Amino acid sequence: MYPCQRPRKEQVREWLQNEVAQHRPPPALIEIRRQLGWGWIEMEREERQREGQ
């Protein structure tokens, strides 16, 4: 299993600044999570829950 960590605050701030600089509306929450890699965290959590049952 690969270790997954949430992005650091600095990474999120940098990403948000880049998005704002492009002058377009923010993407949907699911797209933000995908771009930041949070989907992997959810998948790992679900896998752990299945193994624990």
N, CA, C and O atoms as a DFTB+ gen file, in Angstrom:
212 C
 N C O
     1  1       0.834      -1.169       0.000
     2  2       0.000       0.000       0.000
     3  2       0.890       1.249       0.000
     4  3       1.923       1.272       0.669
     5  1       0.499       2.270      -0.736
     6  2       1.276       3.492      -0.818
     7  2       0.873       4.444       0.302
     8  3      -0.314       4.582       0.599
     9  1       1.847       5.102       0.926
    10  2       1.489       6.078       1.954
    11  2       0.829       7.302       1.316
    12  3       1.332       7.836       0.328
    13  1      -0.281       7.738       1.874
    14  2      -0.999       8.895       1.348
    15  2      -1.058       9.968       2.423
    16  3      -1.335       9.688       3.589
    17  1      -0.797      11.172       2.017
    18  2      -0.880      12.290       2.928
    19  2      -1.653      13.403       2.259
    20  3      -1.638      13.558       1.038
    21  1      -2.330      14.173       3.094
    22  2      -3.004      15.354       2.561
    23  2      -1.949      16.369       2.171
    24  3      -0.866      16.402       2.755
    25  1      -2.261      17.197       1.184
    26  2      -1.288      18.211       0.779
    27  2      -1.070      19.222       1.905
    28  3      -1.964      19.486       2.709
    29  1       0.120      19.770       1.937
    30  2       0.430      20.789       2.934
    31  2      -0.360      22.060       2.622
    32  3      -0.789      22.272       1.488
    33  1      -0.544      22.895       3.629
    34  2      -1.276      24.149       3.440
    35  2      -0.653      24.991       2.342
    36  3      -1.357      25.629       1.560
    37  1       0.667      24.989       2.288
    38  2       1.354      25.775       1.275
    39  2       1.013      25.293      -0.127
    40  3       0.850      26.097      -1.045
    41  1       0.905      23.973      -0.290
    42  2       0.559      23.415      -1.597
    43  2      -0.852      23.819      -2.000
    44  3      -1.105      24.148      -3.159
    45  1      -1.760      23.792      -1.049
    46  2      -3.147      24.163      -1.337
    47  2      -3.219      25.646      -1.681
    48  3      -3.905      26.034      -2.627
    49  1      -2.521      26.467      -0.923
    50  2      -2.519      27.911      -1.197
    51  2      -1.945      28.205      -2.586
    52  3      -2.497      29.013      -3.333
    53  1      -0.841      27.549      -2.922
    54  2      -0.228      27.755      -4.235
    55  2      -1.182      27.333      -5.341
    56  3      -1.325      28.032      -6.344
    57  1      -1.828      26.200      -5.162
    58  2      -2.777      25.710      -6.154
    59  2      -3.925      26.704      -6.316
    60  3      -4.330      27.008      -7.438
    61  1      -4.454      27.213      -5.192
    62  2      -5.565      28.148      -5.246
    63  2      -5.144      29.458      -5.907
    64  3      -5.913      30.028      -6.680
    65  1      -3.958      29.938      -5.621
    66  2      -3.462      31.158      -6.262
    67  2      -3.363      30.979      -7.775
    68  3      -3.710      31.881      -8.537
    69  1      -2.892      29.823      -8.198
    70  2      -2.809      29.549      -9.637
    71  2      -4.193      29.532     -10.277
    72  3      -4.376      30.041     -11.383
    73  1      -5.158      28.953      -9.587
    74  2      -6.520      28.898     -10.105
    75  2      -7.122      30.300     -10.195
    76  3      -7.747      30.647     -11.197
    77  1      -6.936      31.100      -9.152
    78  2      -7.483      32.457      -9.133
    79  2      -6.826      33.305     -10.226
    80  3      -7.490      34.126     -10.860
    81  1      -5.536      33.107     -10.441
    82  2      -4.813      33.885     -11.446
    83  2      -5.348      33.628     -12.859
    84  3      -5.162      34.455     -13.752
    85  1      -5.995      32.512     -13.058
    86  2      -6.526      32.184     -14.387
    87  2      -7.897      32.823     -14.639
    88  3      -8.461      32.668     -15.722
    89  1      -8.435      33.538     -13.646
    90  2      -9.681      34.297     -13.780
    91  2     -10.849      33.445     -14.277
    92  3     -11.582      33.857     -15.176
    93  1     -11.014      32.311     -13.717
    94  2     -12.188      31.498     -14.035
    95  2     -12.794      31.016     -12.730
    96  3     -12.119      31.016     -11.701
    97  1     -14.042      30.608     -12.751
    98  2     -14.675      30.170     -11.510
    99  2     -13.987      28.910     -10.972
   100  3     -13.414      28.135     -11.737
   101  1     -14.049      28.716      -9.668
   102  2     -13.407      27.526      -9.108
   103  2     -14.085      26.251      -9.611
   104  3     -15.290      26.241      -9.864
   105  1     -13.313      25.186      -9.753
   106  2     -13.906      23.922     -10.204
   107  2     -14.776      23.314      -9.100
   108  3     -14.776      23.775      -7.958
   109  1     -15.491      22.301      -9.463
   110  2     -16.329      21.595      -8.496
   111  2     -15.450      20.971      -7.411
   112  3     -14.271      20.698      -7.636
   113  1     -16.027      20.753      -6.256
   114  2     -15.288      20.206      -5.124
   115  2     -14.630      18.868      -5.470
   116  3     -13.497      18.612      -5.064
   117  1     -15.320      18.033      -6.202
   118  2     -14.751      16.729      -6.563
   119  2     -13.513      16.902      -7.452
   120  3     -12.566      16.120      -7.360
   121  1     -13.524      17.926      -8.313
   122  2     -12.366      18.181      -9.173
   123  2     -11.188      18.712      -8.356
   124  3     -10.038      18.360      -8.619
   125  1     -11.473      19.547      -7.377
   126  2     -10.415      20.044      -6.492
   127  2      -9.770      18.881      -5.769
   128  3      -8.544      18.787      -5.709
   129  1     -10.580      18.001      -5.224
   130  2     -10.043      16.831      -4.521
   131  2      -9.214      15.960      -5.452
   132  3      -8.173      15.440      -5.051
   133  1      -9.666      15.795      -6.690
   134  2      -8.926      14.975      -7.642
   135  2      -7.566      15.601      -7.933
   136  3      -6.551      14.905      -7.958
   137  1      -7.547      16.916      -8.153
   138  2      -6.298      17.593      -8.478
   139  2      -5.313      17.568      -7.321
   140  3      -4.101      17.535      -7.537
   141  1      -5.822      17.585      -6.098
   142  2      -4.949      17.560      -4.926
   143  2      -4.605      16.140      -4.482
   144  3      -3.798      15.949      -3.572
   145  1      -5.213      15.152      -5.121
   146  2      -4.899      13.771      -4.777
   147  2      -5.647      13.240      -3.572
   148  3      -5.272      12.205      -3.020
   149  1      -6.695      13.926      -3.155
   150  2      -7.427      13.467      -1.975
   151  2      -8.232      12.215      -2.252
   152  3      -8.608      11.510      -1.316
   153  1      -8.505      11.921      -3.503
   154  2      -9.249      10.710      -3.837
   155  2      -8.502       9.463      -3.394
   156  3      -9.114       8.473      -2.994
   157  1      -7.170       9.514      -3.467
   158  2      -6.370       8.370      -3.036
   159  2      -6.538       8.133      -1.539
   160  3      -6.543       6.987      -1.090
   161  1      -6.674       9.198      -0.772
   162  2      -6.855       9.063       0.670
   163  2      -8.170       8.368       0.954
   164  3      -8.231       7.471       1.795
   165  1      -9.230       8.773       0.256
   166  2     -10.532       8.152       0.448
   167  2     -10.498       6.670       0.059
   168  3     -11.071       5.828       0.749
   169  1      -9.825       6.362      -1.046
   170  2      -9.741       4.964      -1.476
   171  2      -9.003       4.126      -0.433
   172  3      -9.402       3.001      -0.134
   173  1      -7.925       4.684       0.116
   174  2      -7.170       3.952       1.119
   175  2      -8.007       3.739       2.377
   176  3      -7.966       2.664       2.975
   177  1      -8.757       4.746       2.775
   178  2      -9.612       4.632       3.955
   179  2     -10.668       3.539       3.752
   180  3     -10.915       2.730       4.646
   181  1     -11.275       3.528       2.585
   182  2     -12.281       2.514       2.289
   183  2     -11.664       1.119       2.290
   184  3     -12.270       0.163       2.775
   185  1     -10.465       1.013       1.748
   186  2      -9.786      -0.288       1.720
   187  2      -9.498      -0.777       3.133
   188  3      -9.682      -1.956       3.435
   189  1      -9.050       0.118       3.992
   190  2      -8.784      -0.255       5.384
   191  2     -10.046      -0.699       6.092
   192  3     -10.017      -1.643       6.882
   193  1     -11.167      -0.024       5.814
   194  2     -12.428      -0.407       6.426
   195  2     -12.850      -1.795       5.972
   196  3     -13.340      -2.587       6.777
   197  1     -12.666      -2.098       4.690
   198  2     -13.025      -3.422       4.190
   199  2     -12.163      -4.502       4.820
   200  3     -12.659      -5.584       5.137
   201  1     -10.868      -4.220       5.007
   202  2      -9.970      -5.202       5.596
   203  2     -10.284      -5.421       7.074
   204  3     -10.075      -6.517       7.594
   205  1     -10.777      -4.400       7.747
   206  2     -11.073      -4.492       9.165
   207  2     -12.370      -5.229       9.463
   208  3     -12.600      -5.622      10.607
   209  1     -13.212      -5.422       8.473
   210  2     -14.506      -6.073       8.707
   211  2     -14.425      -7.559       8.624
   212  3     -15.434      -8.243       8.799
